[in-house]
Amino acid sequence: MRHVVRRIRPAAGTALLALLFFGSCDCFDEEGNIIDPFTGGKIVLTFGGFPLASQFFGEGVLQGPNNTNLTFNSPREFDNVAVGDWTAMLDDVTRGGHGWTGSPASMNFNVTANQTFQVQANYTRTTAQYDFNATGLRTGTAGPFGSGTIGSNTFEINTNPFSYISLPGALNVTYNTLDPNGYRWQPAQAMRSITLQAAIDFTDDVEYMALRGRVDVMSTGLPAGVTAPATITGLGQTYNPSIPGTWYYNVGLDYMMMVDPVTSVINTQSQRIESYSPVMDTYMFDVAGGEDISLTVDWELDNFLLRTNMNWAVKVDFQGHDPFLSAFKANNLDFIVTTQVNAPAGSQAFPLAIVGPPGWVPLFGTYEDDATFSASGSGVVAGYQNVPVSFTGAFAANGALTGEIVVGQDTQPTGLPGGSITYTVTGSRVAPAPNR
């Protein structure tokens, strides 16, 4: 029972006693009446049902005598409350994305004088949670991984892992086949049905399998920017990529790559037309799902062509034949050096062919590492058969050509009538162009 002391004028000599008795406590109720500290009660409110580490609390109101309403949204201690019947009313709340309801939603209890009453507000989660987790994928593989439908709500599974909170019910999930960067990942199953229950997290572990692997093919030995044709066969299919490059192929064994020579490569840096052959022309490999394969094709220079413009100057022409040799004196000659066919051991010379337009006699000889050369041959010159021709000279570092050409010989039966002609020639390299 609560003792109420009304405000009255104290008799003489009693004012100090009243102050001493009441001045040290908070003993007023909401209506301004003084509560006897020795007859009030105490309510200690705590929460239960929430995850221990969440720091989630419910909220509501304590209703007591005299229309007392004490609101709360965290653990509280209410001191000096009126004795009598009380009711704890718990509101539905949303915490951490989930819905929670009081269990029970209301509680009745009685507060007695000078006693502490413990009230625990227990909550139960009313929502379910779906947790998606994909396995087997390469790190960083992007979605969307699928979609789900529960009731009238549809959601997209766009991250891994992924969580979705909903009311309980039947959930239908469809999983996507993924094709990031060409690997193509297929889920173990295309769809499934799940029953979501309140207060339960459902973990959906979905295993993916890669249908393709990546093949990286690099080249060494070719000029920058030059590609080479290749043929790749496997699983009954034929592909014709250019290397270097990157491709994705279906999982399988015994893929074969064949590489062809590269011809007529215009090397603007060296002003040459070059041809290359692969050190190996056949490669075998297997493709594993989600894995990368690296192949390197090494190339060697087969031959190169130096195209030159020519300036002819008569050095020796005792018989005056030069005017009749105009078709022979070509403005441009091609020096073709074959680097893969070496001269005898110990030599640093490469086979050389010097070719030109019609009227020129093809010459064959050697091209040294120091860019000196010598070549000879025989053919038709000014209508005469089997005329011997020789050409010796050198290329400077800047591409300039100097040399000497001898046409015919001074002895019969072969040669020009009356003797040979000797020319001093100069020239320089010209911009490369495809072979004649």
VMD Tcl script that draws the C-alpha trace (Angstrom):
set ca {
  {0.00 0.00 0.00}
  {1.32 3.48 -0.92}
  {1.43 6.17 1.80}
  {0.71 9.64 0.49}
  {1.75 12.64 2.58}
  {-0.20 15.77 1.75}
  {1.40 19.18 1.73}
  {0.46 20.98 5.03}
  {1.92 23.83 6.99}
  {4.23 22.26 9.61}
  {3.87 23.18 13.26}
  {6.51 25.37 14.76}
  {9.75 23.49 15.24}
  {8.92 20.73 12.76}
  {10.11 22.31 9.49}
  {13.71 21.19 9.91}
  {12.65 17.60 10.60}
  {10.48 17.44 7.44}
  {13.35 18.69 5.29}
  {15.71 16.18 6.80}
  {13.28 13.39 6.19}
  {12.22 14.18 2.64}
  {15.01 16.33 1.24}
  {17.37 13.48 0.39}
  {15.18 11.36 -1.93}
  {13.28 11.55 -5.21}
  {9.88 10.65 -3.76}
  {7.34 12.40 -6.00}
  {5.07 10.57 -8.38}
  {3.92 12.02 -11.74}
  {1.04 13.86 -10.00}
  {3.35 15.61 -7.55}
  {2.43 13.46 -4.55}
  {5.20 12.34 -2.28}
  {5.91 8.61 -2.17}
  {7.09 7.12 1.04}
  {10.53 5.67 0.13}
  {9.96 2.78 2.41}
  {6.74 1.63 0.74}
  {7.55 1.96 -3.08}
  {8.81 -0.88 -5.29}
  {11.46 -1.32 -8.01}
  {11.21 -2.78 -11.55}
  {14.32 -4.08 -13.35}
  {13.67 -4.57 -17.09}
  {15.91 -6.80 -19.25}
  {15.60 -8.33 -22.73}
  {15.93 -11.85 -24.08}
  {15.72 -13.63 -27.42}
  {18.01 -11.33 -29.41}
  {21.48 -12.54 -30.54}
  {23.89 -12.12 -27.66}
  {26.39 -9.96 -29.54}
  {23.81 -7.87 -31.37}
  {23.04 -5.19 -28.76}
  {19.44 -5.31 -30.01}
  {16.64 -4.29 -27.65}
  {12.89 -4.13 -27.90}
  {10.61 -1.30 -26.93}
  {7.24 -0.77 -25.29}
  {5.55 0.58 -22.19}
  {4.99 -0.36 -18.53}
  {1.46 0.46 -17.44}
  {0.81 0.76 -13.70}
  {-1.47 2.23 -11.01}
  {-2.86 5.72 -11.43}
  {-2.55 5.48 -15.24}
  {1.22 5.38 -14.99}
  {2.97 4.77 -18.37}
  {6.72 4.19 -18.39}
  {8.20 3.81 -21.91}
  {11.40 1.89 -22.62}
  {13.67 0.96 -25.55}
  {16.66 -0.45 -23.66}
  {17.34 -2.24 -20.37}
  {16.11 -0.02 -17.52}
  {15.70 0.17 -13.76}
  {12.63 1.99 -12.48}
  {12.94 2.98 -8.80}
  {10.19 3.90 -6.35}
  {7.31 2.82 -8.55}
  {3.85 2.47 -7.12}
  {2.94 -0.86 -5.64}
  {0.15 -2.74 -7.30}
  {-0.65 -4.35 -10.62}
  {1.50 -3.59 -13.66}
  {1.49 -4.71 -17.30}
  {4.47 -4.81 -19.67}
  {3.33 -4.17 -23.28}
  {5.95 -5.13 -25.93}
  {5.88 -3.53 -29.39}
  {6.84 -5.34 -32.59}
  {10.24 -4.06 -33.75}
  {12.67 -4.39 -36.64}
  {16.25 -5.06 -35.71}
  {19.08 -6.04 -38.06}
  {16.61 -6.14 -40.93}
  {14.51 -8.80 -39.18}
  {11.07 -8.51 -37.62}
  {10.73 -9.34 -33.92}
  {7.66 -9.75 -31.71}
  {7.26 -10.00 -27.97}
  {6.92 -13.50 -26.63}
  {4.51 -12.95 -25.00}
  {3.42 -9.54 -26.25}
  {2.20 -8.53 -22.77}
  {2.96 -9.61 -19.20}
  {1.11 -8.87 -15.97}
  {2.94 -8.65 -12.67}
  {2.52 -7.17 -9.20}
  {4.90 -4.82 -7.47}
  {5.03 -5.01 -3.68}
  {6.47 -2.57 -1.23}
  {10.24 -2.48 -0.83}
  {10.65 -5.33 -3.34}
  {12.48 -5.55 -6.69}
  {10.56 -7.19 -9.53}
  {12.53 -8.61 -12.46}
  {10.82 -8.27 -15.86}
  {12.44 -10.01 -18.85}
  {11.03 -8.94 -22.19}
  {11.56 -11.90 -24.50}
  {11.41 -11.48 -28.27}
  {11.05 -14.01 -31.07}
  {12.16 -13.43 -34.67}
  {9.23 -13.49 -37.07}
  {11.20 -13.42 -40.33}
  {13.29 -15.99 -42.20}
  {16.66 -15.55 -43.92}
  {17.99 -17.07 -47.14}
  {21.82 -17.19 -47.46}
  {23.35 -17.95 -50.87}
  {26.94 -19.16 -51.11}
  {28.55 -20.20 -54.41}
  {31.53 -22.58 -54.43}
  {33.89 -23.71 -57.18}
  {34.17 -20.29 -58.81}
  {37.33 -18.32 -59.39}
  {37.82 -15.47 -56.95}
  {36.10 -12.33 -58.17}
  {33.61 -14.05 -60.47}
  {30.71 -11.65 -60.88}
  {26.98 -12.31 -60.96}
  {24.09 -12.08 -61.16}
  {24.02 -15.65 -59.90}
  {20.27 -16.15 -60.09}
  {16.94 -14.97 -58.72}
  {14.36 -15.98 -56.15}
  {10.61 -15.65 -55.79}
  {8.65 -15.91 -52.54}
  {5.01 -14.92 -52.62}
  {4.71 -11.79 -54.72}
  {8.31 -10.72 -54.07}
  {11.20 -11.38 -56.46}
  {14.86 -10.66 -55.78}
  {18.12 -10.99 -57.70}
  {21.15 -12.81 -56.30}
  {23.79 -10.33 -57.43}
  {26.64 -10.95 -54.99}
  {28.45 -13.92 -53.52}
  {27.70 -14.45 -50.68}
  {24.18 -13.02 -50.63}
  {21.40 -12.79 -48.01}
  {17.69 -12.09 -48.30}
  {15.23 -11.57 -45.42}
  {11.55 -12.32 -45.85}
  {8.48 -13.64 -44.16}
  {8.28 -17.44 -43.96}
  {7.01 -19.26 -47.02}
  {7.87 -21.25 -50.14}
  {10.91 -19.88 -51.98}
  {11.76 -20.84 -55.57}
  {15.34 -20.12 -56.66}
  {16.70 -20.20 -60.23}
  {20.49 -20.24 -60.78}
  {22.26 -18.66 -63.75}
  {24.99 -20.08 -65.93}
  {27.83 -17.56 -65.62}
  {30.08 -16.48 -68.46}
  {32.56 -13.96 -67.03}
  {35.61 -13.52 -69.28}
  {34.67 -16.65 -71.22}
  {35.13 -19.39 -68.60}
  {31.39 -20.27 -68.46}
  {30.40 -21.65 -65.06}
  {27.42 -23.97 -64.73}
  {25.57 -24.57 -61.44}
  {25.12 -28.15 -60.24}
  {21.36 -27.64 -60.56}
  {19.28 -25.12 -62.44}
  {16.68 -24.45 -59.72}
  {15.34 -25.59 -56.37}
  {12.39 -25.05 -54.00}
  {12.97 -24.17 -50.35}
  {10.62 -23.72 -47.39}
  {11.73 -20.76 -45.29}
  {10.80 -20.82 -41.62}
  {10.62 -18.03 -39.07}
  {13.71 -17.47 -36.96}
  {15.76 -19.88 -39.13}
  {18.60 -19.03 -41.54}
  {18.66 -21.29 -44.59}
  {22.12 -21.66 -46.17}
  {22.08 -22.53 -49.86}
  {25.52 -23.82 -50.93}
  {25.58 -23.97 -54.72}
  {28.50 -25.68 -56.46}
  {29.60 -24.40 -59.86}
  {31.63 -26.23 -62.49}
  {33.64 -24.51 -65.20}
  {32.88 -25.61 -68.75}
  {35.84 -23.82 -70.30}
  {39.49 -23.01 -69.69}
  {41.68 -20.18 -70.92}
  {44.56 -20.60 -73.36}
  {47.21 -17.86 -73.54}
  {49.63 -18.08 -76.47}
  {52.62 -15.74 -76.59}
  {55.28 -15.20 -79.25}
  {58.97 -14.46 -78.96}
  {61.28 -13.56 -81.81}
  {58.77 -11.75 -84.01}
  {58.88 -7.98 -84.52}
  {56.49 -6.01 -82.32}
  {52.92 -6.07 -83.58}
  {53.39 -9.01 -85.93}
  {50.87 -11.86 -85.65}
  {51.11 -15.39 -86.96}
  {48.41 -17.75 -88.27}
  {47.63 -20.89 -86.28}
  {45.21 -23.79 -86.46}
  {43.79 -25.28 -83.25}
  {41.79 -28.51 -83.28}
  {40.03 -30.25 -80.41}
  {36.75 -31.95 -79.53}
  {35.90 -32.18 -83.21}
  {36.22 -28.44 -83.75}
  {38.74 -26.40 -85.74}
  {39.72 -22.82 -84.92}
  {41.97 -20.42 -86.84}
  {43.23 -17.77 -84.43}
  {46.18 -15.44 -84.84}
  {48.92 -15.52 -82.23}
  {49.74 -14.04 -79.83}
  {46.29 -14.12 -78.27}
  {43.95 -15.44 -75.60}
  {41.01 -17.78 -76.17}
  {38.58 -19.92 -74.17}
  {37.90 -23.53 -75.13}
  {35.63 -26.24 -73.79}
  {37.10 -28.63 -71.26}
  {38.85 -31.53 -73.00}
  {42.05 -33.42 -73.71}
  {44.47 -33.53 -76.63}
  {44.00 -30.15 -78.20}
  {46.54 -29.54 -80.97}
  {47.90 -26.23 -82.22}
  {49.82 -26.02 -85.51}
  {51.75 -22.87 -86.39}
  {52.67 -21.80 -89.93}
  {55.67 -19.75 -91.05}
  {55.28 -16.00 -91.27}
  {56.35 -14.45 -94.54}
  {56.61 -10.96 -96.00}
  {56.92 -9.23 -92.65}
  {57.68 -5.58 -93.25}
  {60.16 -4.52 -90.57}
  {60.22 -0.75 -90.79}
  {62.91 -0.47 -88.14}
  {65.49 -2.49 -90.03}
  {64.02 -1.65 -93.47}
  {63.80 -5.31 -94.34}
  {61.14 -7.71 -95.55}
  {61.48 -10.75 -93.30}
  {60.20 -14.30 -93.05}
  {60.10 -16.38 -89.85}
  {59.60 -20.04 -88.95}
  {58.52 -21.44 -85.58}
  {61.12 -23.47 -83.69}
  {58.28 -25.94 -83.03}
  {55.28 -26.06 -85.33}
  {53.04 -28.41 -83.30}
  {51.85 -28.07 -79.69}
  {49.60 -30.41 -77.67}
  {47.66 -29.27 -74.61}
  {44.67 -30.11 -72.39}
  {41.98 -27.67 -71.27}
  {40.81 -27.86 -67.64}
  {37.74 -26.04 -66.36}
  {38.48 -22.63 -64.90}
  {42.23 -23.07 -65.40}
  {44.73 -21.07 -67.46}
  {47.23 -22.58 -69.90}
  {50.22 -20.65 -71.20}
  {52.07 -21.56 -74.38}
  {55.00 -19.74 -75.94}
  {55.93 -20.02 -79.62}
  {59.56 -19.15 -80.37}
  {60.37 -17.85 -83.82}
  {63.59 -17.78 -85.84}
  {64.37 -15.53 -88.76}
  {64.31 -17.57 -91.98}
  {65.32 -14.91 -94.43}
  {65.20 -11.22 -95.04}
  {65.10 -9.02 -98.07}
  {66.95 -5.75 -98.57}
  {65.49 -3.67 -101.40}
  {67.88 -1.14 -102.89}
  {67.84 1.57 -105.50}
  {70.82 1.45 -107.82}
  {73.09 3.99 -109.48}
  {75.30 2.59 -112.23}
  {78.60 4.12 -113.34}
  {80.79 2.62 -116.10}
  {84.23 1.78 -114.83}
  {85.64 -0.30 -117.73}
  {83.98 -0.72 -121.17}
  {86.61 -1.06 -123.87}
  {84.19 -2.19 -126.57}
  {81.42 0.35 -125.85}
  {78.75 -2.19 -124.97}
  {77.14 -0.16 -122.17}
  {74.36 1.43 -124.32}
  {73.10 -2.06 -125.19}
  {72.80 -3.19 -121.56}
  {70.02 -0.80 -120.44}
  {67.56 -3.64 -119.62}
  {70.20 -5.36 -117.51}
  {70.95 -2.30 -115.40}
  {68.05 -2.51 -112.95}
  {66.96 0.48 -110.90}
  {66.06 -1.76 -107.95}
  {67.58 -5.01 -106.72}
  {66.45 -7.30 -103.89}
  {69.05 -8.92 -101.66}
  {67.47 -12.05 -100.13}
  {69.47 -13.50 -97.23}
  {68.49 -16.95 -95.96}
  {69.52 -17.19 -92.31}
  {68.33 -20.71 -91.50}
  {70.60 -22.43 -94.02}
  {74.14 -21.88 -92.82}
  {77.31 -22.09 -94.82}
  {79.95 -24.71 -93.89}
  {81.06 -24.88 -90.26}
  {83.25 -21.98 -89.22}
  {81.82 -19.59 -91.75}
  {79.73 -16.58 -90.79}
  {78.15 -16.32 -94.21}
  {74.50 -16.84 -95.12}
  {73.18 -17.84 -98.52}
  {72.36 -14.82 -100.67}
  {70.22 -14.35 -103.75}
  {70.19 -11.05 -105.66}
  {67.12 -10.74 -107.83}
  {65.71 -7.97 -109.96}
  {63.22 -7.14 -112.69}
  {63.22 -8.85 -116.11}
  {66.56 -8.36 -117.86}
  {68.55 -8.83 -114.66}
  {70.53 -12.04 -114.25}
  {69.80 -13.68 -110.84}
  {72.95 -14.00 -108.76}
  {73.72 -16.33 -105.85}
  {76.42 -16.17 -103.23}
  {76.98 -15.35 -99.57}
  {76.12 -12.53 -97.19}
  {78.52 -12.12 -94.28}
  {77.72 -11.04 -90.76}
  {79.62 -7.80 -91.43}
  {77.20 -7.04 -94.34}
  {79.74 -7.72 -97.08}
  {78.59 -9.95 -99.91}
  {79.64 -11.63 -103.13}
  {77.43 -13.34 -105.70}
  {77.64 -14.61 -109.24}
  {75.58 -16.22 -111.97}
  {75.07 -16.34 -115.70}
  {72.25 -15.63 -118.10}
  {71.07 -13.68 -121.09}
  {72.52 -10.18 -121.39}
  {71.69 -8.01 -124.44}
  {70.65 -11.16 -126.32}
  {73.82 -13.09 -125.58}
  {73.53 -16.43 -123.83}
  {75.43 -17.64 -120.77}
  {76.99 -14.29 -119.98}
  {78.72 -14.52 -116.59}
  {77.93 -11.80 -114.02}
  {79.54 -11.18 -110.64}
  {78.65 -8.68 -107.90}
  {80.71 -7.85 -104.82}
  {80.13 -5.11 -102.27}
  {78.99 -4.14 -98.80}
  {76.23 -2.38 -96.90}
  {77.13 0.40 -94.47}
  {75.39 0.78 -91.13}
  {73.14 3.48 -92.55}
  {72.01 1.18 -95.36}
  {74.18 2.68 -98.09}
  {75.43 0.19 -100.71}
  {78.74 0.24 -102.58}
  {79.97 -2.43 -104.94}
  {81.25 -3.55 -108.30}
  {79.47 -5.54 -111.02}
  {81.37 -7.31 -113.79}
  {79.39 -8.40 -116.85}
  {80.95 -10.89 -119.27}
  {84.54 -11.98 -119.38}
  {87.54 -11.37 -121.52}
  {87.82 -14.95 -122.77}
  {85.48 -16.82 -125.10}
  {83.34 -18.84 -125.77}
  {81.06 -17.24 -123.11}
  {80.65 -13.55 -122.57}
  {80.07 -10.43 -124.53}
  {81.89 -9.93 -127.82}
  {85.16 -8.21 -127.30}
  {85.37 -8.50 -123.49}
  {83.72 -7.58 -120.24}
  {82.14 -4.44 -118.75}
  {82.79 -3.31 -115.20}
  {80.38 -1.02 -113.33}
  {80.79 0.82 -110.09}
  {77.42 0.83 -108.32}
  {76.06 2.73 -105.36}
  {72.70 2.59 -103.76}
  {70.67 2.71 -100.60}
  {67.83 0.80 -99.02}
  {64.30 1.82 -99.91}
  {61.11 1.45 -97.92}
  {60.19 -2.24 -97.68}
  {57.42 -3.64 -99.77}
  {56.19 -7.19 -100.36}
  {58.34 -9.55 -102.40}
  {58.24 -9.29 -106.15}
}
mol new
graphics top color blue
foreach p $ca { graphics top sphere $p radius 0.5 }
foreach p [lrange $ca 0 end-1] q [lrange $ca 1 end] { graphics top cylinder $p $q radius 0.2 }
display resetview
